[in-house]
Amino acid sequence: MSPTPEDRPTPERTLAEINADIRCLFARAEGRLSDAERIRHAALLQEWAAAVRASVVPAA
């Protein structure tokens, strides 16, 4: 059985907020990420993916 919208966790931040953080990260790093920035980027991508999954409405 698929989870209902009430069962899915609500993301704390919007996709736009997460995307803005990813863009800022690359802008500050001028396209070259340090090891610490790569870790932050990976965490942001995971957060973004979770927000995408939470925003998907299952078909009836």
All heavy atoms as TSV, in Angstrom:
chain	resi	resn	atom	element	x	y	z
A	1	MET	N	N	0.838	-1.173	0.000
A	1	MET	CA	C	0.000	0.000	0.000
A	1	MET	C	C	0.889	1.245	0.000
A	1	MET	O	O	1.848	1.337	0.752
A	1	MET	CB	C	-0.903	-0.042	1.219
A	1	MET	CG	C	-1.873	1.073	1.304
A	1	MET	SD	S	-2.934	0.738	2.726
A	1	MET	CE	C	-4.208	1.844	2.366
A	2	SER	N	N	0.562	2.207	-0.835
A	2	SER	CA	C	1.338	3.440	-0.927
A	2	SER	C	C	1.037	4.335	0.259
A	2	SER	O	O	-0.089	4.372	0.746
A	2	SER	CB	C	1.001	4.189	-2.215
A	2	SER	OG	O	1.349	3.419	-3.323
A	3	PRO	N	N	2.041	5.083	0.683
A	3	PRO	CA	C	1.784	6.005	1.793
A	3	PRO	C	C	0.842	7.118	1.348
A	3	PRO	O	O	0.881	7.555	0.215
A	3	PRO	CB	C	3.159	6.552	2.140
A	3	PRO	CG	C	4.011	6.290	0.953
A	3	PRO	CD	C	3.413	5.131	0.240
A	4	THR	N	N	-0.004	7.526	2.246
A	4	THR	CA	C	-0.899	8.640	1.953
A	4	THR	C	C	-0.134	9.938	2.180
A	4	THR	O	O	0.910	9.940	2.835
A	4	THR	CB	C	-2.134	8.593	2.869
A	4	THR	OG1	O	-1.692	8.749	4.221
A	4	THR	CG2	C	-2.919	7.305	2.698
A	5	PRO	N	N	-0.631	11.052	1.649
A	5	PRO	CA	C	0.077	12.325	1.870
A	5	PRO	C	C	0.304	12.625	3.344
A	5	PRO	O	O	1.299	13.229	3.715
A	5	PRO	CB	C	-0.855	13.352	1.226
A	5	PRO	CG	C	-1.608	12.589	0.196
A	5	PRO	CD	C	-1.765	11.189	0.778
A	6	GLU	N	N	-0.592	12.164	4.200
A	6	GLU	CA	C	-0.437	12.418	5.632
A	6	GLU	C	C	0.713	11.607	6.220
A	6	GLU	O	O	1.277	11.963	7.244
A	6	GLU	CB	C	-1.723	12.074	6.389
A	6	GLU	CG	C	-2.927	12.906	5.998
A	6	GLU	CD	C	-3.611	12.400	4.731
A	6	GLU	OE1	O	-3.573	11.189	4.462
A	6	GLU	OE2	O	-4.172	13.227	3.999
A	7	ASP	N	N	1.050	10.463	5.556
A	7	ASP	CA	C	2.113	9.592	6.059
A	7	ASP	C	C	3.503	10.073	5.666
A	7	ASP	O	O	4.482	9.701	6.295
A	7	ASP	CB	C	1.929	8.161	5.525
A	7	ASP	CG	C	0.679	7.496	6.052
A	7	ASP	OD1	O	0.170	7.932	7.115
A	7	ASP	OD2	O	0.202	6.552	5.398
A	8	ARG	N	N	3.579	10.857	4.607
A	8	ARG	CA	C	4.886	11.300	4.120
A	8	ARG	C	C	5.387	12.467	4.947
A	8	ARG	O	O	4.636	13.377	5.277
A	8	ARG	CB	C	4.781	11.743	2.656
A	8	ARG	CG	C	4.754	10.568	1.743
A	8	ARG	CD	C	4.926	11.025	0.342
A	8	ARG	NE	N	3.646	10.827	-0.300
A	8	ARG	CZ	C	3.159	11.564	-1.269
A	8	ARG	NH1	N	3.837	12.554	-1.746
A	8	ARG	NH2	N	1.999	11.307	-1.784
A	9	PRO	N	N	6.701	12.468	5.236
A	9	PRO	CA	C	7.243	13.600	5.988
A	9	PRO	C	C	7.210	14.872	5.145
A	9	PRO	O	O	7.404	14.830	3.928
A	9	PRO	CB	C	8.679	13.176	6.292
A	9	PRO	CG	C	8.998	12.126	5.290
A	9	PRO	CD	C	7.702	11.474	4.916
A	10	THR	N	N	6.943	15.971	5.772
A	10	THR	CA	C	6.940	17.262	5.094
A	10	THR	C	C	8.347	17.836	5.148
A	10	THR	O	O	8.941	17.922	6.223
A	10	THR	CB	C	5.963	18.224	5.799
A	10	THR	OG1	O	4.681	17.614	5.822
A	10	THR	CG2	C	5.894	19.551	5.086
A	11	PRO	N	N	8.901	18.213	3.989
A	11	PRO	CA	C	10.249	18.783	4.011
A	11	PRO	C	C	10.254	20.099	4.778
A	11	PRO	O	O	9.267	20.842	4.774
A	11	PRO	CB	C	10.576	18.992	2.534
A	11	PRO	CG	C	9.288	18.935	1.815
A	11	PRO	CD	C	8.333	18.165	2.661
A	12	GLU	N	N	11.372	20.357	5.420
A	12	GLU	CA	C	11.482	21.583	6.205
A	12	GLU	C	C	11.664	22.809	5.319
A	12	GLU	O	O	11.269	23.900	5.693
A	12	GLU	CB	C	12.661	21.475	7.176
A	12	GLU	CG	C	12.447	20.434	8.249
A	12	GLU	CD	C	13.598	20.368	9.226
A	12	GLU	OE1	O	14.329	21.371	9.364
A	12	GLU	OE2	O	13.771	19.321	9.845
A	13	ARG	N	N	12.282	22.596	4.142
A	13	ARG	CA	C	12.539	23.715	3.233
A	13	ARG	C	C	11.971	23.397	1.854
A	13	ARG	O	O	11.821	22.245	1.485
A	13	ARG	CB	C	14.042	23.970	3.114
A	13	ARG	CG	C	14.677	24.275	4.453
A	13	ARG	CD	C	16.081	24.767	4.396
A	13	ARG	NE	N	16.980	23.996	3.551
A	13	ARG	CZ	C	18.002	24.529	2.894
A	13	ARG	NH1	N	18.251	25.818	2.979
A	13	ARG	NH2	N	18.782	23.772	2.157
A	14	THR	N	N	11.692	24.450	1.105
A	14	THR	CA	C	11.147	24.258	-0.233
A	14	THR	C	C	12.261	23.891	-1.212
A	14	THR	O	O	13.453	24.104	-0.934
A	14	THR	CB	C	10.471	25.546	-0.739
A	14	THR	OG1	O	11.470	26.555	-0.914
A	14	THR	CG2	C	9.390	26.027	0.218
A	15	LEU	N	N	11.838	23.356	-2.352
A	15	LEU	CA	C	12.804	23.044	-3.409
A	15	LEU	C	C	13.549	24.304	-3.838
A	15	LEU	O	O	14.759	24.261	-4.084
A	15	LEU	CB	C	12.081	22.429	-4.607
A	15	LEU	CG	C	11.608	20.997	-4.416
A	15	LEU	CD1	C	10.649	20.605	-5.524
A	15	LEU	CD2	C	12.783	20.050	-4.370
A	16	ALA	N	N	12.861	25.413	-3.903
A	16	ALA	CA	C	13.495	26.671	-4.313
A	16	ALA	C	C	14.576	27.099	-3.324
A	16	ALA	O	O	15.645	27.576	-3.735
A	16	ALA	CB	C	12.441	27.768	-4.456
A	17	GLU	N	N	14.318	26.925	-2.043
A	17	GLU	CA	C	15.321	27.293	-1.025
A	17	GLU	C	C	16.562	26.415	-1.133
A	17	GLU	O	O	17.695	26.907	-1.061
A	17	GLU	CB	C	14.726	27.173	0.378
A	17	GLU	CG	C	13.662	28.194	0.683
A	17	GLU	CD	C	12.916	27.906	1.968
A	17	GLU	OE1	O	12.692	26.724	2.308
A	17	GLU	OE2	O	12.566	28.890	2.649
A	18	ILE	N	N	16.348	25.126	-1.324
A	18	ILE	CA	C	17.468	24.196	-1.434
A	18	ILE	C	C	18.259	24.486	-2.703
A	18	ILE	O	O	19.493	24.535	-2.692
A	18	ILE	CB	C	16.974	22.736	-1.405
A	18	ILE	CG1	C	16.228	22.452	-0.096
A	18	ILE	CG2	C	18.141	21.767	-1.594
A	18	ILE	CD1	C	15.393	21.191	-0.124
A	19	ASN	N	N	17.533	24.710	-3.815
A	19	ASN	CA	C	18.180	25.023	-5.079
A	19	ASN	C	C	19.008	26.300	-4.962
A	19	ASN	O	O	20.122	26.381	-5.491
A	19	ASN	CB	C	17.137	25.149	-6.189
A	19	ASN	CG	C	17.753	25.190	-7.550
A	19	ASN	OD1	O	18.775	24.568	-7.804
A	19	ASN	ND2	N	17.130	25.928	-8.453
A	20	ALA	N	N	18.494	27.296	-4.270
A	20	ALA	CA	C	19.229	28.548	-4.078
A	20	ALA	C	C	20.529	28.291	-3.310
A	20	ALA	O	O	21.576	28.869	-3.636
A	20	ALA	CB	C	18.368	29.566	-3.335
A	21	ASP	N	N	20.481	27.426	-2.300
A	21	ASP	CA	C	21.692	27.087	-1.545
A	21	ASP	C	C	22.718	26.393	-2.436
A	21	ASP	O	O	23.920	26.654	-2.342
A	21	ASP	CB	C	21.365	26.197	-0.351
A	21	ASP	CG	C	20.816	26.968	0.827
A	21	ASP	OD1	O	20.764	28.215	0.768
A	21	ASP	OD2	O	20.436	26.322	1.817
A	22	ILE	N	N	22.250	25.496	-3.314
A	22	ILE	CA	C	23.161	24.797	-4.225
A	22	ILE	C	C	23.803	25.800	-5.175
A	22	ILE	O	O	25.024	25.778	-5.388
A	22	ILE	CB	C	22.408	23.694	-5.003
A	22	ILE	CG1	C	21.985	22.575	-4.041
A	22	ILE	CG2	C	23.279	23.135	-6.135
A	22	ILE	CD1	C	21.026	21.562	-4.640
A	23	ARG	N	N	23.013	26.710	-5.727
A	23	ARG	CA	C	23.541	27.726	-6.646
A	23	ARG	C	C	24.549	28.639	-5.940
A	23	ARG	O	O	25.594	28.956	-6.503
A	23	ARG	CB	C	22.410	28.545	-7.242
A	23	ARG	CG	C	21.580	27.765	-8.229
A	23	ARG	CD	C	20.412	28.621	-8.738
A	23	ARG	NE	N	19.588	27.875	-9.637
A	23	ARG	CZ	C	19.760	27.836	-10.955
A	23	ARG	NH1	N	20.748	28.507	-11.500
A	23	ARG	NH2	N	18.949	27.122	-11.709
A	24	CYS	N	N	24.245	29.036	-4.720
A	24	CYS	CA	C	25.163	29.897	-3.953
A	24	CYS	C	C	26.475	29.173	-3.661
A	24	CYS	O	O	27.549	29.781	-3.719
A	24	CYS	CB	C	24.517	30.350	-2.650
A	24	CYS	SG	S	23.248	31.600	-2.874
A	25	LEU	N	N	26.375	27.902	-3.348
A	25	LEU	CA	C	27.567	27.113	-3.063
A	25	LEU	C	C	28.509	27.138	-4.262
A	25	LEU	O	O	29.708	27.390	-4.123
A	25	LEU	CB	C	27.175	25.681	-2.710
A	25	LEU	CG	C	28.305	24.711	-2.409
A	25	LEU	CD1	C	29.038	25.120	-1.139
A	25	LEU	CD2	C	27.761	23.296	-2.269
A	26	PHE	N	N	27.967	26.901	-5.449
A	26	PHE	CA	C	28.793	26.910	-6.651
A	26	PHE	C	C	29.273	28.307	-7.005
A	26	PHE	O	O	30.400	28.488	-7.480
A	26	PHE	CB	C	28.045	26.282	-7.828
A	26	PHE	CG	C	28.214	24.790	-7.869
A	26	PHE	CD1	C	27.275	23.959	-7.291
A	26	PHE	CD2	C	29.312	24.216	-8.476
A	26	PHE	CE1	C	27.428	22.583	-7.315
A	26	PHE	CE2	C	29.484	22.842	-8.500
A	26	PHE	CZ	C	28.538	22.023	-7.918
A	27	ALA	N	N	28.457	29.311	-6.773
A	27	ALA	CA	C	28.862	30.686	-7.071
A	27	ALA	C	C	30.031	31.114	-6.185
A	27	ALA	O	O	31.002	31.715	-6.666
A	27	ALA	CB	C	27.680	31.638	-6.890
A	28	ARG	N	N	29.953	30.786	-4.906
A	28	ARG	CA	C	31.041	31.134	-3.982
A	28	ARG	C	C	32.314	30.388	-4.328
A	28	ARG	O	O	33.416	30.911	-4.188
A	28	ARG	CB	C	30.640	30.811	-2.542
A	28	ARG	CG	C	29.735	31.818	-1.898
A	28	ARG	CD	C	29.618	31.577	-0.389
A	28	ARG	NE	N	29.302	30.202	-0.046
A	28	ARG	CZ	C	28.083	29.731	0.192
A	28	ARG	NH1	N	27.047	30.522	0.110
A	28	ARG	NH2	N	27.885	28.479	0.513
A	29	ALA	N	N	32.165	29.150	-4.760
A	29	ALA	CA	C	33.327	28.306	-5.045
A	29	ALA	C	C	33.842	28.509	-6.466
A	29	ALA	O	O	34.835	27.892	-6.854
A	29	ALA	CB	C	32.958	26.840	-4.842
A	30	GLU	N	N	33.165	29.361	-7.233
A	30	GLU	CA	C	33.528	29.621	-8.624
A	30	GLU	C	C	33.610	28.314	-9.419
A	30	GLU	O	O	34.485	28.132	-10.260
A	30	GLU	CB	C	34.815	30.419	-8.711
A	30	GLU	CG	C	34.687	31.794	-8.078
A	30	GLU	CD	C	35.968	32.605	-8.114
A	30	GLU	OE1	O	37.024	32.079	-8.514
A	30	GLU	OE2	O	35.885	33.778	-7.748
A	31	GLY	N	N	32.701	27.391	-9.125
A	31	GLY	CA	C	32.608	26.144	-9.868
A	31	GLY	C	C	33.557	25.051	-9.420
A	31	GLY	O	O	33.492	23.936	-9.919
A	32	ARG	N	N	34.443	25.327	-8.489
A	32	ARG	CA	C	35.393	24.324	-7.992
A	32	ARG	C	C	35.166	24.122	-6.506
A	32	ARG	O	O	35.480	24.992	-5.701
A	32	ARG	CB	C	36.827	24.775	-8.234
A	32	ARG	CG	C	37.161	24.854	-9.682
A	32	ARG	CD	C	38.583	25.284	-9.864
A	32	ARG	NE	N	38.973	24.938	-11.210
A	32	ARG	CZ	C	40.158	24.485	-11.539
A	32	ARG	NH1	N	41.090	24.350	-10.629
A	32	ARG	NH2	N	40.424	24.194	-12.784
A	33	LEU	N	N	34.655	22.963	-6.172
A	33	LEU	CA	C	34.313	22.690	-4.782
A	33	LEU	C	C	35.467	22.038	-4.035
A	33	LEU	O	O	36.127	21.139	-4.553
A	33	LEU	CB	C	33.092	21.763	-4.721
A	33	LEU	CG	C	31.806	22.262	-5.371
A	33	LEU	CD1	C	30.715	21.217	-5.239
A	33	LEU	CD2	C	31.365	23.582	-4.785
A	34	SER	N	N	35.679	22.499	-2.811
A	34	SER	CA	C	36.650	21.857	-1.921
A	34	SER	C	C	36.017	20.563	-1.401
A	34	SER	O	O	34.835	20.292	-1.642
A	34	SER	CB	C	36.971	22.781	-0.747
A	34	SER	OG	O	35.826	22.930	0.088
A	35	ASP	N	N	36.788	19.792	-0.680
A	35	ASP	CA	C	36.251	18.554	-0.108
A	35	ASP	C	C	35.069	18.837	0.815
A	35	ASP	O	O	34.049	18.142	0.766
A	35	ASP	CB	C	37.335	17.781	0.646
A	35	ASP	CG	C	38.372	17.177	-0.288
A	35	ASP	OD1	O	38.077	17.037	-1.504
A	35	ASP	OD2	O	39.472	16.846	0.186
A	36	ALA	N	N	35.188	19.862	1.639
A	36	ALA	CA	C	34.096	20.215	2.553
A	36	ALA	C	C	32.869	20.672	1.769
A	36	ALA	O	O	31.733	20.335	2.129
A	36	ALA	CB	C	34.541	21.303	3.519
A	37	GLU	N	N	33.092	21.425	0.702
A	37	GLU	CA	C	31.979	21.888	-0.120
A	37	GLU	C	C	31.320	20.732	-0.871
A	37	GLU	O	O	30.111	20.729	-1.069
A	37	GLU	CB	C	32.450	22.956	-1.104
A	37	GLU	CG	C	32.811	24.262	-0.405
A	37	GLU	CD	C	33.600	25.209	-1.285
A	37	GLU	OE1	O	34.366	24.733	-2.158
A	37	GLU	OE2	O	33.452	26.425	-1.090
A	38	ARG	N	N	32.096	19.737	-1.260
A	38	ARG	CA	C	31.526	18.558	-1.921
A	38	ARG	C	C	30.609	17.802	-0.956
A	38	ARG	O	O	29.547	17.312	-1.344
A	38	ARG	CB	C	32.624	17.622	-2.413
A	38	ARG	CG	C	33.351	18.134	-3.608
A	38	ARG	CD	C	34.494	17.180	-3.962
A	38	ARG	NE	N	35.535	17.864	-4.681
A	38	ARG	CZ	C	35.647	17.880	-5.996
A	38	ARG	NH1	N	34.776	17.234	-6.724
A	38	ARG	NH2	N	36.617	18.535	-6.571
A	39	ILE	N	N	31.023	17.724	0.284
A	39	ILE	CA	C	30.197	17.066	1.303
A	39	ILE	C	C	28.903	17.844	1.494
A	39	ILE	O	O	27.812	17.269	1.560
A	39	ILE	CB	C	30.980	16.912	2.624
A	39	ILE	CG1	C	32.116	15.909	2.431
A	39	ILE	CG2	C	30.057	16.513	3.771
A	39	ILE	CD1	C	33.120	15.890	3.557
A	40	ARG	N	N	29.001	19.172	1.570
A	40	ARG	CA	C	27.812	20.027	1.708
A	40	ARG	C	C	26.907	19.871	0.488
A	40	ARG	O	O	25.680	19.777	0.613
A	40	ARG	CB	C	28.241	21.491	1.883
A	40	ARG	CG	C	27.113	22.475	1.922
A	40	ARG	CD	C	26.288	22.335	3.184
A	40	ARG	NE	N	25.250	23.346	3.201
A	40	ARG	CZ	C	23.995	23.113	3.583
A	40	ARG	NH1	N	23.657	21.942	4.048
A	40	ARG	NH2	N	23.107	24.062	3.550
A	41	HIS	N	N	27.500	19.822	-0.703
A	41	HIS	CA	C	26.735	19.658	-1.935
A	41	HIS	C	C	25.991	18.326	-1.925
A	41	HIS	O	O	24.801	18.273	-2.284
A	41	HIS	CB	C	27.665	19.759	-3.153
A	41	HIS	CG	C	26.967	19.617	-4.456
A	41	HIS	ND1	N	27.139	18.533	-5.274
A	41	HIS	CD2	C	26.072	20.430	-5.076
A	41	HIS	CE1	C	26.388	18.681	-6.345
A	41	HIS	NE2	N	25.731	19.830	-6.257
A	42	ALA	N	N	26.656	17.260	-1.513
A	42	ALA	CA	C	26.011	15.948	-1.450
A	42	ALA	C	C	24.826	15.977	-0.482
A	42	ALA	O	O	23.760	15.410	-0.770
A	42	ALA	CB	C	27.020	14.876	-1.038
A	43	ALA	N	N	24.998	16.639	0.648
A	43	ALA	CA	C	23.910	16.741	1.627
A	43	ALA	C	C	22.746	17.546	1.052
A	43	ALA	O	O	21.576	17.184	1.242
A	43	ALA	CB	C	24.413	17.385	2.913
A	44	LEU	N	N	23.052	18.622	0.333
A	44	LEU	CA	C	22.000	19.421	-0.288
A	44	LEU	C	C	21.253	18.621	-1.352
A	44	LEU	O	O	20.035	18.715	-1.472
A	44	LEU	CB	C	22.586	20.695	-0.903
A	44	LEU	CG	C	22.994	21.787	0.086
A	44	LEU	CD1	C	23.828	22.863	-0.602
A	44	LEU	CD2	C	21.783	22.395	0.767
A	45	LEU	N	N	21.982	17.809	-2.117
A	45	LEU	CA	C	21.335	16.973	-3.132
A	45	LEU	C	C	20.409	15.948	-2.490
A	45	LEU	O	O	19.311	15.691	-3.007
A	45	LEU	CB	C	22.380	16.270	-3.996
A	45	LEU	CG	C	23.138	17.155	-4.974
A	45	LEU	CD1	C	24.153	16.331	-5.755
A	45	LEU	CD2	C	22.203	17.877	-5.916
A	46	GLN	N	N	20.815	15.386	-1.374
A	46	GLN	CA	C	19.954	14.436	-0.668
A	46	GLN	C	C	18.702	15.134	-0.149
A	46	GLN	O	O	17.593	14.602	-0.232
A	46	GLN	CB	C	20.709	13.770	0.478
A	46	GLN	CG	C	21.732	12.779	0.002
A	46	GLN	CD	C	22.499	12.152	1.151
A	46	GLN	OE1	O	22.452	12.626	2.290
A	46	GLN	NE2	N	23.219	11.087	0.858
A	47	GLU	N	N	18.882	16.330	0.395
A	47	GLU	CA	C	17.747	17.102	0.894
A	47	GLU	C	C	16.804	17.459	-0.267
A	47	GLU	O	O	15.580	17.366	-0.143
A	47	GLU	CB	C	18.240	18.373	1.588
A	47	GLU	CG	C	17.144	19.207	2.198
A	47	GLU	CD	C	17.646	20.485	2.849
A	47	GLU	OE1	O	18.853	20.781	2.802
A	47	GLU	OE2	O	16.790	21.203	3.401
A	48	TRP	N	N	17.390	17.850	-1.409
A	48	TRP	CA	C	16.610	18.204	-2.584
A	48	TRP	C	C	15.805	16.994	-3.075
A	48	TRP	O	O	14.614	17.108	-3.359
A	48	TRP	CB	C	17.541	18.726	-3.675
A	48	TRP	CG	C	16.845	19.192	-4.904
A	48	TRP	CD1	C	16.281	20.415	-5.135
A	48	TRP	CD2	C	16.631	18.432	-6.095
A	48	TRP	NE1	N	15.740	20.454	-6.396
A	48	TRP	CE2	C	15.936	19.249	-7.005
A	48	TRP	CE3	C	16.967	17.140	-6.473
A	48	TRP	CZ2	C	15.575	18.808	-8.269
A	48	TRP	CZ3	C	16.600	16.702	-7.736
A	48	TRP	CH2	C	15.913	17.537	-8.622
A	49	ALA	N	N	16.450	15.840	-3.150
A	49	ALA	CA	C	15.776	14.622	-3.613
A	49	ALA	C	C	14.622	14.253	-2.679
A	49	ALA	O	O	13.548	13.846	-3.133
A	49	ALA	CB	C	16.770	13.470	-3.727
A	50	ALA	N	N	14.825	14.387	-1.384
A	50	ALA	CA	C	13.771	14.089	-0.419
A	50	ALA	C	C	12.593	15.057	-0.591
A	50	ALA	O	O	11.426	14.651	-0.514
A	50	ALA	CB	C	14.313	14.154	1.002
A	51	ALA	N	N	12.906	16.310	-0.855
A	51	ALA	CA	C	11.843	17.313	-1.068
A	51	ALA	C	C	11.085	17.011	-2.355
A	51	ALA	O	O	9.862	17.180	-2.405
A	51	ALA	CB	C	12.445	18.712	-1.089
A	52	VAL	N	N	11.784	16.554	-3.386
A	52	VAL	CA	C	11.118	16.187	-4.629
A	52	VAL	C	C	10.175	15.016	-4.378
A	52	VAL	O	O	9.012	15.031	-4.797
A	52	VAL	CB	C	12.142	15.832	-5.741
A	52	VAL	CG1	C	11.461	15.159	-6.924
A	52	VAL	CG2	C	12.881	17.076	-6.197
A	53	ARG	N	N	10.674	13.992	-3.693
A	53	ARG	CA	C	9.824	12.821	-3.400
A	53	ARG	C	C	8.594	13.229	-2.604
A	53	ARG	O	O	7.490	12.737	-2.835
A	53	ARG	CB	C	10.627	11.757	-2.651
A	53	ARG	CG	C	11.573	10.983	-3.518
A	53	ARG	CD	C	12.166	9.792	-2.794
A	53	ARG	NE	N	12.930	10.158	-1.628
A	53	ARG	CZ	C	14.222	10.477	-1.626
A	53	ARG	NH1	N	14.896	10.498	-2.756
A	53	ARG	NH2	N	14.833	10.795	-0.501
A	54	ALA	N	N	8.760	14.144	-1.654
A	54	ALA	CA	C	7.645	14.569	-0.822
A	54	ALA	C	C	6.635	15.393	-1.618
A	54	ALA	O	O	5.445	15.427	-1.267
A	54	ALA	CB	C	8.148	15.380	0.363
A	55	SER	N	N	7.084	16.027	-2.703
A	55	SER	CA	C	6.180	16.865	-3.471
A	55	SER	C	C	5.398	16.109	-4.535
A	55	SER	O	O	4.458	16.647	-5.120
A	55	SER	CB	C	6.963	18.017	-4.138
A	55	SER	OG	O	7.771	17.513	-5.180
A	56	VAL	N	N	5.776	14.863	-4.780
A	56	VAL	CA	C	5.103	14.064	-5.806
A	56	VAL	C	C	3.753	13.584	-5.269
A	56	VAL	O	O	3.671	13.025	-4.184
A	56	VAL	CB	C	5.971	12.866	-6.236
A	56	VAL	CG1	C	5.197	11.932	-7.159
A	56	VAL	CG2	C	7.252	13.344	-6.881
A	57	VAL	N	N	2.731	13.807	-6.063
A	57	VAL	CA	C	1.384	13.365	-5.692
A	57	VAL	C	C	1.133	12.046	-6.407
A	57	VAL	O	O	1.194	11.983	-7.631
A	57	VAL	CB	C	0.326	14.402	-6.103
A	57	VAL	CG1	C	-1.071	13.904	-5.789
A	57	VAL	CG2	C	0.602	15.732	-5.431
A	58	PRO	N	N	0.875	10.972	-5.654
A	58	PRO	CA	C	0.638	9.678	-6.300
A	58	PRO	C	C	-0.647	9.687	-7.133
A	58	PRO	O	O	-1.616	10.374	-6.795
A	58	PRO	CB	C	0.525	8.691	-5.141
A	58	PRO	CG	C	0.333	9.520	-3.922
A	58	PRO	CD	C	0.794	10.903	-4.219
A	59	ALA	N	N	-0.620	8.931	-8.207
A	59	ALA	CA	C	-1.806	8.810	-9.061
A	59	ALA	C	C	-2.902	8.046	-8.319
A	59	ALA	O	O	-2.618	7.181	-7.504
A	59	ALA	CB	C	-1.453	8.101	-10.354
A	60	ALA	N	N	-4.102	8.376	-8.643
A	60	ALA	CA	C	-5.241	7.716	-7.993
A	60	ALA	C	C	-5.440	6.311	-8.510
A	60	ALA	O	O	-5.074	5.930	-9.549
A	60	ALA	CB	C	-6.499	8.522	-8.211
